[in-house]
Amino acid sequence: MHILDRARTAQALPYSRLVPAVAVAAKELSAGQIVAPERQVVTIDPASVLLSMPAIGADVSVTKLITVHAKNAQHGLPAIQGEVIVFDTATGRRLALLDGPTVTARRTAAMTLLGIDTFAPKKPSSVFIIGTGVQAAAHVDALVEFFGVPEFHVAGRTVESAQRFADALKVKHAGLTVHAHAAASFTNEAPETDVIIALTTSSVPVIPMKVAAQTLAVGVGAFKPNMAEFPPELLHARHIVVDDRDGAKHEAGDLIQAKVDWSNVTGIGDILSGKAGHPSSLPVFKTVGQAAWDLAAARVAIDTLV
């Protein structure tokens, strides 16, 4: 069995291969060819949970085990820890152990890339990132690697936090242009960019109400019913595409709180497989995560290791 640490897991998951693999998994999930029940959440203590996310494919299968300990900073440990166990479906033979947080960050970013590639009017040259956390950093890496995006606007809770994040990005990616802002300065109208991506755990909308007609808005961070990144006005104005329709009904706080018409919500797998038509106008794209995307990552990692 291959055991990959964080760095080796990242190396085994290039976006050039991960994005197409996620697209395949989305179509297989839509067709019932991947079995992936809703994630199980087990309380450890008031500040900690264990998450279990299995997915069974015809070739390989996975179980992702993640622990979230909100108070781990006092121990000098990351809040999120875990692993993805990959095994041969036919025999149960263990094939690999991957770093869980790395798989999550990269397959989540890959789903965003897939949404942009599928729905954006053109290849993006500018992106507005709302958030300065791990997922925000992973998304910038992905957008630079996959699309070669040269310019970003970044909004943090304060200008100072956004500037620190921007400075780190410019060190990592030479020649990148990054503009730092306070999120509060964009309550009503967003800067003109090709794509807006929200990557927060906010309980109130952070995506501005006014988004240009040609700008694709993507919500990634709100994954609980009490969270929201999209304003209701935008959700009611555009068709909604989600990564996983069943999961969104329970976890997409933006959609739940806005009381959206679920007949106006389509899974990306249904569109990619032809079960549903492509939206006639630019939609919004909402993701909540799915174990099938971990399975897609496992397939890429295994093929990379062979």
C-alpha positions as a Markdown table, in Angstrom:
| # | Residue | x | y | z |
|---|---|---|---|---|
| 1 | Met | 0.0 | 0.0 | 0.0 |
| 2 | His | 1.3 | 3.5 | -0.9 |
| 3 | Ile | 1.3 | 6.0 | 2.0 |
| 4 | Leu | 1.4 | 9.6 | 0.8 |
| 5 | Asp | 2.1 | 12.6 | 3.0 |
| 6 | Arg | 0.7 | 16.0 | 2.2 |
| 7 | Ala | 3.3 | 17.0 | -0.3 |
| 8 | Arg | 3.2 | 13.6 | -2.2 |
| 9 | Thr | -0.6 | 13.7 | -2.2 |
| 10 | Ala | -0.5 | 17.1 | -3.8 |
| 11 | Gln | 2.0 | 15.9 | -6.4 |
| 12 | Ala | -0.2 | 12.9 | -7.3 |
| 13 | Leu | -3.2 | 15.2 | -8.0 |
| 14 | Pro | -2.3 | 17.6 | -10.9 |
| 15 | Tyr | -5.3 | 19.7 | -11.9 |
| 16 | Ser | -4.8 | 18.8 | -15.5 |
| 17 | Arg | -5.9 | 15.2 | -14.6 |
| 18 | Leu | -8.0 | 15.9 | -11.6 |
| 19 | Val | -10.6 | 18.2 | -13.3 |
| 20 | Pro | -11.5 | 15.6 | -16.0 |
| 21 | Ala | -11.6 | 12.9 | -13.4 |
| 22 | Val | -14.1 | 14.9 | -11.3 |
| 23 | Ala | -16.2 | 15.4 | -14.4 |
| 24 | Val | -16.3 | 11.6 | -15.0 |
| 25 | Ala | -17.2 | 11.0 | -11.4 |
| 26 | Ala | -20.0 | 13.6 | -11.6 |
| 27 | Lys | -21.5 | 11.8 | -14.6 |
| 28 | Glu | -21.1 | 8.4 | -12.9 |
| 29 | Leu | -22.8 | 9.7 | -9.8 |
| 30 | Ser | -25.7 | 11.1 | -11.9 |
| 31 | Ala | -26.0 | 7.6 | -13.5 |
| 32 | Gly | -26.0 | 5.7 | -10.2 |
| 33 | Gln | -22.7 | 4.1 | -11.1 |
| 34 | Ile | -21.0 | 5.5 | -7.9 |
| 35 | Val | -22.6 | 4.8 | -4.5 |
| 36 | Ala | -21.9 | 7.6 | -2.1 |
| 37 | Pro | -24.2 | 8.0 | 0.9 |
| 38 | Glu | -24.4 | 11.3 | 2.8 |
| 39 | Arg | -21.5 | 11.8 | 5.1 |
| 40 | Gln | -21.8 | 10.6 | 8.7 |
| 41 | Val | -21.1 | 13.2 | 11.4 |
| 42 | Val | -20.3 | 11.9 | 14.8 |
| 43 | Thr | -19.9 | 14.3 | 17.7 |
| 44 | Ile | -16.7 | 13.8 | 19.7 |
| 45 | Asp | -17.2 | 16.7 | 22.1 |
| 46 | Pro | -18.9 | 20.1 | 21.8 |
| 47 | Ala | -16.1 | 21.5 | 19.7 |
| 48 | Ser | -15.1 | 18.4 | 17.8 |
| 49 | Val | -16.6 | 16.0 | 15.2 |
| 50 | Leu | -15.6 | 12.9 | 13.2 |
| 51 | Leu | -16.7 | 12.9 | 9.6 |
| 52 | Ser | -16.9 | 9.7 | 7.5 |
| 53 | Met | -17.4 | 9.8 | 3.8 |
| 54 | Pro | -17.5 | 6.6 | 1.7 |
| 55 | Ala | -17.8 | 6.2 | -2.0 |
| 56 | Ile | -17.9 | 2.9 | -4.0 |
| 57 | Gly | -16.9 | 2.8 | -7.6 |
| 58 | Ala | -16.7 | -0.1 | -10.0 |
| 59 | Asp | -12.9 | 0.0 | -10.0 |
| 60 | Val | -11.8 | 1.5 | -6.7 |
| 61 | Ser | -13.5 | 2.8 | -3.6 |
| 62 | Val | -12.6 | 5.2 | -0.8 |
| 63 | Thr | -13.4 | 6.1 | 2.7 |
| 64 | Lys | -12.4 | 9.6 | 3.9 |
| 65 | Leu | -12.1 | 10.0 | 7.7 |
| 66 | Ile | -11.7 | 13.6 | 8.9 |
| 67 | Thr | -11.6 | 15.0 | 12.4 |
| 68 | Val | -12.4 | 18.6 | 13.1 |
| 69 | His | -11.2 | 19.9 | 16.5 |
| 70 | Ala | -12.0 | 23.6 | 16.7 |
| 71 | Lys | -9.7 | 24.2 | 19.7 |
| 72 | Asn | -6.6 | 22.6 | 18.3 |
| 73 | Ala | -4.7 | 25.9 | 18.0 |
| 74 | Gln | -4.0 | 25.8 | 21.7 |
| 75 | His | -2.2 | 22.5 | 21.1 |
| 76 | Gly | -0.3 | 23.7 | 18.1 |
| 77 | Leu | -2.2 | 21.3 | 15.9 |
| 78 | Pro | -4.3 | 21.8 | 12.8 |
| 79 | Ala | -8.1 | 21.9 | 13.3 |
| 80 | Ile | -8.7 | 19.5 | 10.4 |
| 81 | Gln | -6.9 | 16.2 | 10.2 |
| 82 | Gly | -7.6 | 13.0 | 8.3 |
| 83 | Glu | -6.9 | 10.5 | 5.6 |
| 84 | Val | -8.4 | 8.9 | 2.5 |
| 85 | Ile | -8.2 | 5.1 | 2.4 |
| 86 | Val | -8.3 | 3.8 | -1.2 |
| 87 | Phe | -9.1 | 0.1 | -1.9 |
| 88 | Asp | -9.7 | -2.2 | -4.8 |
| 89 | Thr | -13.5 | -2.6 | -5.0 |
| 90 | Ala | -13.4 | -6.2 | -6.2 |
| 91 | Thr | -11.1 | -7.5 | -3.4 |
| 92 | Gly | -10.9 | -4.9 | -0.7 |
| 93 | Arg | -7.1 | -4.8 | -1.1 |
| 94 | Arg | -5.8 | -1.5 | 0.3 |
| 95 | Leu | -4.1 | 0.5 | -2.4 |
| 96 | Ala | -3.2 | 3.8 | -0.9 |
| 97 | Leu | -3.5 | 6.1 | 2.1 |
| 98 | Leu | -3.7 | 9.8 | 1.1 |
| 99 | Asp | -3.6 | 13.0 | 3.1 |
| 100 | Gly | -7.3 | 13.9 | 3.7 |
| 101 | Pro | -7.1 | 17.7 | 4.0 |
| 102 | Thr | -5.0 | 17.8 | 0.8 |
| 103 | Val | -7.4 | 15.7 | -1.1 |
| 104 | Thr | -10.3 | 17.8 | 0.1 |
| 105 | Ala | -8.6 | 21.1 | -0.9 |
| 106 | Arg | -7.7 | 19.9 | -4.3 |
| 107 | Arg | -10.8 | 18.0 | -5.3 |
| 108 | Thr | -12.9 | 21.0 | -4.1 |
| 109 | Ala | -10.9 | 23.4 | -6.2 |
| 110 | Ala | -11.1 | 20.9 | -9.1 |
| 111 | Met | -14.9 | 21.0 | -8.9 |
| 112 | Thr | -14.8 | 24.8 | -9.0 |
| 113 | Leu | -12.5 | 24.7 | -12.1 |
| 114 | Leu | -15.0 | 22.2 | -13.7 |
| 115 | Gly | -17.8 | 24.7 | -13.0 |
| 116 | Ile | -15.9 | 27.6 | -14.5 |
| 117 | Asp | -14.8 | 25.5 | -17.5 |
| 118 | Thr | -18.4 | 24.4 | -18.1 |
| 119 | Phe | -20.3 | 27.6 | -17.5 |
| 120 | Ala | -18.1 | 30.7 | -17.8 |
| 121 | Pro | -18.5 | 32.6 | -21.1 |
| 122 | Lys | -14.7 | 32.7 | -21.6 |
| 123 | Lys | -11.4 | 31.5 | -20.0 |
| 124 | Pro | -11.0 | 33.7 | -16.9 |
| 125 | Ser | -8.3 | 36.3 | -16.8 |
| 126 | Ser | -9.4 | 37.9 | -13.5 |
| 127 | Val | -11.0 | 36.4 | -10.4 |
| 128 | Phe | -12.4 | 37.9 | -7.2 |
| 129 | Ile | -11.7 | 35.6 | -4.2 |
| 130 | Ile | -13.7 | 36.2 | -1.0 |
| 131 | Gly | -11.8 | 34.6 | 1.9 |
| 132 | Thr | -8.2 | 34.1 | 2.9 |
| 133 | Gly | -8.1 | 30.6 | 4.3 |
| 134 | Val | -6.8 | 27.2 | 3.2 |
| 135 | Gln | -9.4 | 26.8 | 0.5 |
| 136 | Ala | -8.9 | 30.3 | -0.8 |
| 137 | Ala | -5.1 | 29.6 | -1.2 |
| 138 | Ala | -5.9 | 26.2 | -2.9 |
| 139 | His | -8.2 | 27.8 | -5.3 |
| 140 | Val | -5.7 | 30.5 | -6.3 |
| 141 | Asp | -3.1 | 27.8 | -6.9 |
| 142 | Ala | -5.6 | 25.8 | -9.0 |
| 143 | Leu | -6.7 | 28.8 | -11.1 |
| 144 | Val | -3.1 | 29.8 | -11.8 |
| 145 | Glu | -2.1 | 26.2 | -12.7 |
| 146 | Phe | -5.2 | 25.3 | -14.7 |
| 147 | Phe | -6.3 | 28.5 | -16.4 |
| 148 | Gly | -3.1 | 30.7 | -16.0 |
| 149 | Val | -5.2 | 33.4 | -14.3 |
| 150 | Pro | -2.8 | 36.5 | -13.9 |
| 151 | Glu | -5.0 | 38.8 | -11.8 |
| 152 | Phe | -6.9 | 38.4 | -8.5 |
| 153 | His | -8.9 | 40.6 | -6.2 |
| 154 | Val | -8.9 | 39.2 | -2.7 |
| 155 | Ala | -11.3 | 40.3 | 0.1 |
| 156 | Gly | -10.6 | 39.5 | 3.8 |
| 157 | Arg | -12.3 | 40.5 | 7.0 |
| 158 | Thr | -9.8 | 43.4 | 7.1 |
| 159 | Val | -7.6 | 45.0 | 4.5 |
| 160 | Glu | -4.6 | 44.0 | 6.6 |
| 161 | Ser | -5.5 | 40.3 | 6.5 |
| 162 | Ala | -6.2 | 40.5 | 2.8 |
| 163 | Gln | -2.9 | 42.2 | 2.2 |
| 164 | Arg | -1.0 | 39.5 | 4.1 |
| 165 | Phe | -2.7 | 36.8 | 2.0 |
| 166 | Ala | -2.0 | 38.8 | -1.2 |
| 167 | Asp | 1.7 | 39.1 | -0.3 |
| 168 | Ala | 2.0 | 35.4 | 0.3 |
| 169 | Leu | 0.4 | 34.7 | -3.1 |
| 170 | Lys | 2.8 | 37.0 | -4.9 |
| 171 | Val | 5.7 | 35.3 | -3.3 |
| 172 | Lys | 4.4 | 31.8 | -4.3 |
| 173 | His | 3.4 | 32.9 | -7.9 |
| 174 | Ala | 5.9 | 35.2 | -9.5 |
| 175 | Gly | 4.3 | 37.9 | -11.6 |
| 176 | Leu | 0.8 | 37.6 | -10.1 |
| 177 | Thr | -1.2 | 40.7 | -9.7 |
| 178 | Val | -3.2 | 40.7 | -6.5 |
| 179 | His | -5.4 | 43.5 | -5.1 |
| 180 | Ala | -6.3 | 43.4 | -1.4 |
| 181 | His | -9.7 | 44.6 | -0.1 |
| 182 | Ala | -11.9 | 44.5 | 3.0 |
| 183 | Ala | -14.9 | 42.3 | 2.4 |
| 184 | Ala | -17.2 | 45.0 | 3.8 |
| 185 | Ser | -16.4 | 47.4 | 1.0 |
| 186 | Phe | -18.2 | 45.1 | -1.5 |
| 187 | Thr | -21.6 | 44.7 | 0.2 |
| 188 | Asn | -23.6 | 45.9 | -2.8 |
| 189 | Glu | -21.4 | 45.6 | -5.9 |
| 190 | Ala | -18.5 | 43.4 | -6.8 |
| 191 | Pro | -15.3 | 44.5 | -8.7 |
| 192 | Glu | -15.4 | 43.7 | -12.4 |
| 193 | Thr | -13.9 | 40.2 | -12.8 |
| 194 | Asp | -14.7 | 37.2 | -14.9 |
| 195 | Val | -15.4 | 35.0 | -11.8 |
| 196 | Ile | -16.3 | 35.5 | -8.2 |
| 197 | Ile | -15.6 | 32.7 | -5.7 |
| 198 | Ala | -16.6 | 32.8 | -2.1 |
| 199 | Leu | -14.7 | 30.5 | 0.3 |
| 200 | Thr | -15.9 | 31.4 | 3.8 |
| 201 | Thr | -17.9 | 30.0 | 6.7 |
| 202 | Ser | -20.0 | 33.1 | 6.9 |
| 203 | Ser | -23.5 | 33.0 | 8.4 |
| 204 | Val | -24.5 | 36.0 | 6.2 |
| 205 | Pro | -24.1 | 36.6 | 2.5 |
| 206 | Val | -20.7 | 37.8 | 1.4 |
| 207 | Ile | -21.2 | 37.7 | -2.4 |
| 208 | Pro | -22.4 | 41.2 | -3.4 |
| 209 | Met | -26.0 | 41.6 | -4.6 |
| 210 | Lys | -24.9 | 43.2 | -7.9 |
| 211 | Val | -22.9 | 40.9 | -10.0 |
| 212 | Ala | -22.2 | 41.7 | -13.7 |
| 213 | Ala | -24.3 | 39.6 | -16.1 |
| 214 | Gln | -21.1 | 38.1 | -17.6 |
| 215 | Thr | -19.6 | 37.2 | -14.3 |
| 216 | Leu | -19.9 | 33.6 | -13.0 |
| 217 | Ala | -20.4 | 33.5 | -9.2 |
| 218 | Val | -19.3 | 30.4 | -7.3 |
| 219 | Gly | -20.1 | 29.6 | -3.6 |
| 220 | Val | -17.9 | 27.0 | -2.0 |
| 221 | Gly | -17.5 | 27.7 | 1.7 |
| 222 | Ala | -21.0 | 27.6 | 3.1 |
| 223 | Phe | -21.7 | 23.9 | 3.8 |
| 224 | Lys | -24.1 | 24.0 | 6.7 |
| 225 | Pro | -27.7 | 25.1 | 6.9 |
| 226 | Asn | -26.8 | 28.0 | 9.1 |
| 227 | Met | -24.2 | 29.4 | 6.7 |
| 228 | Ala | -24.7 | 31.6 | 3.6 |
| 229 | Glu | -22.5 | 33.2 | 1.0 |
| 230 | Phe | -25.0 | 34.0 | -1.8 |
| 231 | Pro | -27.5 | 36.8 | -1.4 |
| 232 | Pro | -31.1 | 35.6 | -2.0 |
| 233 | Glu | -31.6 | 38.2 | -4.7 |
| 234 | Leu | -28.9 | 36.6 | -6.8 |
| 235 | Leu | -30.1 | 33.1 | -6.2 |
| 236 | His | -33.7 | 34.0 | -7.3 |
| 237 | Ala | -32.4 | 35.9 | -10.4 |
| 238 | Arg | -30.3 | 33.1 | -11.9 |
| 239 | His | -30.5 | 29.4 | -12.6 |
| 240 | Ile | -28.7 | 27.4 | -9.9 |
| 241 | Val | -26.3 | 24.6 | -10.6 |
| 242 | Val | -24.9 | 22.5 | -7.8 |
| 243 | Asp | -22.2 | 19.9 | -7.5 |
| 244 | Asp | -24.5 | 17.4 | -5.7 |
| 245 | Arg | -28.3 | 18.1 | -5.6 |
| 246 | Asp | -29.1 | 15.7 | -2.8 |
| 247 | Gly | -26.3 | 17.1 | -0.6 |
| 248 | Ala | -27.3 | 20.7 | -1.4 |
| 249 | Lys | -30.8 | 20.1 | -0.1 |
| 250 | His | -29.4 | 19.4 | 3.3 |
| 251 | Glu | -26.2 | 21.4 | 3.5 |
| 252 | Ala | -26.4 | 24.4 | 1.2 |
| 253 | Gly | -27.4 | 27.1 | 3.7 |
| 254 | Asp | -27.5 | 29.8 | 1.0 |
| 255 | Leu | -30.2 | 27.9 | -0.9 |
| 256 | Ile | -32.1 | 26.7 | 2.2 |
| 257 | Gln | -32.3 | 30.1 | 3.7 |
| 258 | Ala | -33.3 | 31.7 | 0.4 |
| 259 | Lys | -36.1 | 29.1 | 0.0 |
| 260 | Val | -35.2 | 28.5 | -3.6 |
| 261 | Asp | -37.4 | 26.7 | -6.0 |
| 262 | Trp | -35.7 | 23.4 | -6.3 |
| 263 | Ser | -37.0 | 22.9 | -9.8 |
| 264 | Asn | -34.6 | 25.7 | -10.7 |
| 265 | Val | -31.6 | 23.7 | -9.3 |
| 266 | Thr | -29.7 | 21.3 | -11.4 |
| 267 | Gly | -26.8 | 19.0 | -10.6 |
| 268 | Ile | -23.7 | 19.5 | -12.8 |
| 269 | Gly | -23.5 | 15.7 | -13.4 |
| 270 | Asp | -26.9 | 15.8 | -15.0 |
| 271 | Ile | -25.8 | 18.6 | -17.3 |
| 272 | Leu | -22.5 | 16.9 | -18.2 |
| 273 | Ser | -24.2 | 13.6 | -18.9 |
| 274 | Gly | -27.0 | 15.1 | -21.0 |
| 275 | Lys | -29.8 | 14.3 | -18.6 |
| 276 | Ala | -30.5 | 18.0 | -18.2 |
| 277 | Gly | -30.0 | 20.8 | -20.6 |
| 278 | His | -27.3 | 23.4 | -20.4 |
| 279 | Pro | -28.6 | 26.6 | -18.7 |
| 280 | Ser | -29.8 | 29.2 | -21.3 |
| 281 | Ser | -28.1 | 32.0 | -19.4 |
| 282 | Leu | -25.2 | 32.3 | -17.0 |
| 283 | Pro | -26.1 | 30.4 | -13.8 |
| 284 | Val | -24.6 | 30.5 | -10.3 |
| 285 | Phe | -22.6 | 27.5 | -9.1 |
| 286 | Lys | -22.9 | 26.2 | -5.6 |
| 287 | Thr | -20.8 | 23.3 | -4.2 |
| 288 | Val | -21.1 | 21.4 | -0.9 |
| 289 | Gly | -18.7 | 18.5 | -1.5 |
| 290 | Gln | -19.2 | 14.8 | -2.2 |
| 291 | Ala | -17.3 | 11.7 | -1.5 |
| 292 | Ala | -17.5 | 10.9 | -5.2 |
| 293 | Trp | -15.0 | 13.7 | -5.8 |
| 294 | Asp | -12.6 | 12.0 | -3.3 |
| 295 | Leu | -13.0 | 8.9 | -5.4 |
| 296 | Ala | -12.1 | 10.9 | -8.5 |
| 297 | Ala | -9.0 | 12.1 | -6.7 |
| 298 | Ala | -8.1 | 8.5 | -5.6 |
| 299 | Arg | -8.3 | 7.3 | -9.2 |
| 300 | Val | -5.9 | 10.0 | -10.3 |
| 301 | Ala | -3.5 | 9.3 | -7.5 |
| 302 | Ile | -3.5 | 5.6 | -8.1 |
| 303 | Asp | -2.8 | 6.1 | -11.8 |
| 304 | Thr | 0.0 | 8.6 | -11.0 |
| 305 | Leu | 1.6 | 6.0 | -8.7 |
| 306 | Val | 1.5 | 3.1 | -11.2 |
